[in-house]
Amino acid sequence: MTRDEIKAVLSEAGVTDDAKIKVAIDKVLNEHNAEITEAKKVDMSQYVSKSDFDAVSSELSEAQAGLGKFKDYDSLVKFKADTEASQARDKKLGAIEGLLKSGNCNPKVINLLAKSVDLSKVEFDDKGNLKDGDKLMGTLKNENPDLFTSVQNKGAVPANAPTGNQAVTHFTAEQMKSMTPDQINQHWSEVKESLKENAGK
């Protein structure tokens, strides 16, 4: 309160002596200033550390800067909807890519093949799993058979390799193309020689 405000209160209370009014005003103002001085001495670190205060202040500044790009409420709502749609799209693409990887799809085309799927028809069940995943995989394999490799028994020699008791000493280019990494490792000596022989033809 100012001196005039205190004086007005005292006058309404019936105090008219100027000397008494001055003493009362000085006392009120001195007590008020003393309270302010004591308040400034309070160690605020017991309530919040400076690092926490600075962190919160920085976050608020960033939030205000971010909100500044929205001209009105409608633009903010649109941004929220676009963000949620983008997150849903990424989740669906990720699930489809995982499905393709498990189905032995060529790693080089997984992303492109996943993007060819109509995402508006892709749904998840209550457990967060892809609905009708097997059906989707069957469709993709039927439409793009060349992009998937067949599953072969680990370490088995390709079906079109020489069979019987005769040891395999040479593989054709077609046979090596159909071999898995494990098969190539198992028959590396023969594969290496076959590559040299095929290159010389």
C-alpha positions, 0 to 999 in steps of 0.5 A: 500500500502507498502512504496515501492509501494508508492515510485514507484508511486511517482517516476513515477509521477516525484518526485525524491527527497528522502526527499519529497518522505519520507514525502509523504510516511509517510503522506499516511501511517499515513492517512491509519492507522488512517482510519483503527483505526476509522473503528475499533471503529465503533459499529457494533451492530447498524447493527447486534446484536451479538446474531444474528451474532452468530445465523447466524454463527452457522447456516452456520457451521451446513450447511457446516457440513451437506454439507460435507457428500455429496461427489458430486452434484449427491449425493446431488440431490439424497438426495433431491429426497429421502427427497421429496419422503419420505415427499410425502409418509408420506402425503399419509399415513396420509391422508389414516389413517385419512380416516380409522379413520373416517370410524370406523376402529379398531385403533390398525390396522389403521397404518398397514392397511394404509401401505398395500395400494399401495401408487403409486396409491394414488393422491390428488386433487387441494384442497389437498384432497384424490382422490376417497377416498370413493372408497378406503374406500369401497375396504378396508372395503370389503377386511377387514370387521372384522377391521371395526365396524358398526355405531349404533345410540347413546344410542340405545340398540343392535339389538339382545338385548331383546325388547318390554316393558320388561326391559333389566336386562341381556346382553349376552357376544355377546350383550355386545361385540356389544355395543358402549361406550355410550350404555355401560354407559347408561346400566352400572348397567345391564352390570355390573351385566351381567358380574358377571353372565356370569363369574359365568357360 
